[in-house]
Amino acid sequence: MFTSLQSVPLGLLPFVVMLLVLLAVGVAAVRWWSIRRGGESEPAADHPEESHGYPLASWRYVYDLDKSDAKREVASVNEQAETLADADRKRRRK
């Protein structure tokens, strides 16, 4: 065992450590730049919304709707709320 450790040149150790540190800093910088640019913050348009993954992806989708689509969605939600309210009123009358 000692013979294999003696064959490793210790003069290269600082060079290898510095190379690994520079590589780690480079990877971190590229990752930071990618996040800063926003490459991964948008959910994919062709994939359905899922319960796991990027948080608030469904909220981002709502904000990305066109105004006409948003008005249609709001009208649909209001119609569903009215239907539920009518059903609740009918249930209470009985």
N, C-alpha and C positions, 0 to 999 in steps of 0.2 A: 504494500500500500504506500509506503513512504517513497518507494522508487517512482511511482506514477506522479506523486505530488512534486517530487524534485525535478521532474522533467518539464513542468509548467513554468514558462518564463514569467517571473513576477514583474519584469519591466513592462510587459504589455497590459497588466491589470489596470493601471490608471487610464490607459487609452481605451480599453474595452468599456470601463465604467462610464467614461465621458461620452463614448459613442452611444451607449444605451440611454443615458440621460438626454442627450440631444435628440435621439429618436423619439423618446417619450414626449419631450416638449414639442417636437414637430407634429406628432399625432394629436396632441392636445390642442395645438393651434389650429390645425385643419378642422378638427371637430368643433371648436368654438366658432370658427368662421362659417362653417356649414349651418350651425344652429342660428347664428346671428343673421345669416342671409335668409333664413326661414325655409330652407329646403325640406325640413321634416315636420314643420308645424301644421301643414295643411293635410287634412284627411284625403285619401284618394277618392276621386269622384265616382269611379266605377265600382268601388267596393261598398257593400251595404254597411250601415252603422252597426257597430258591435258594442257589447257592454264592456269589453276590455280594450286596452290600447291607450292612445293618447287621451288624457283627460280633457273634458269639455269639447270633444270633437263634435258632438251633436249641437252644442251651442254655436260653435263656429259655423256649422252648416246653416243654421237659422239666419245668422247675420249675412251669409253670402247669397241669400235668395234675392231675386229681383223684386221690385216693388209690387208688380202685379201678382207674382207668386206669393209674396208675403200677404197681400190683401186677401187672396184666395184662401190661404192657410188660416188667417185670422177669422174669416167668415165661416170656414168649416168648423173651427173650434167653437165659435159663438153658436153656431147651429146645433152642435152636439150638446153644448151647455143648456140651450133652451129645451132640447128634447129631454135631457135628463131632469130639468126642472119641471117640465110638464108631467113626466112620469112620476116624479116625487109628489107633485100636487094631487094627481089622480089617486096615488096610493094613500095619501093622508085623508082624502075625502071618504074613502071606504071604511 
